[in-house]
């Protein structure tokens, strides 16, 4: 996970955790859809419910829609026992979903983050936020035609950080 002290986001993603065609029409359904791509808990209804509740509680505090069509759903605290290493699920929605972002723009790019420790959680969140400030990366992610292309775009963007 680490490379010279930095979190490597492209190592926390895999084609299985990338969905370029989210079908949900609202935030809760989108969260559920994203949760379904976490390999460790995809077939565990209790863990899925626990994570969904934690994500909803976090959204009630303050939307994780960060603007520019991006949402970073994550729980407020590390979820010990749900996953044994940080996981990112990337989802893309063609039309966008109303997400309560500060700029009012619907979210089209979703990065669901789950991590077992607070330190990992904060490190991944910080790195994702930094990467997603780049308008070209956001544009390219909207146009990516395969999970492999998404991984390549993130790997290349990270190399420039």
Secondary structure, DSSP 8 states (H G I E B T S, - for coil): -EETTEE-GGGT--GGGEES----SSHHHHHHHHHTT-TTTTT-HHHHHHHHHHHHHHHHHS--EEETTEE--B-SS--BTTBSS-EEEEEEEEEEE----TT---EEEEEEEE-SSHHHHHHHHHHHHHHTT-HHHHHHHHH--SHHHHHHHHHHHHHH-
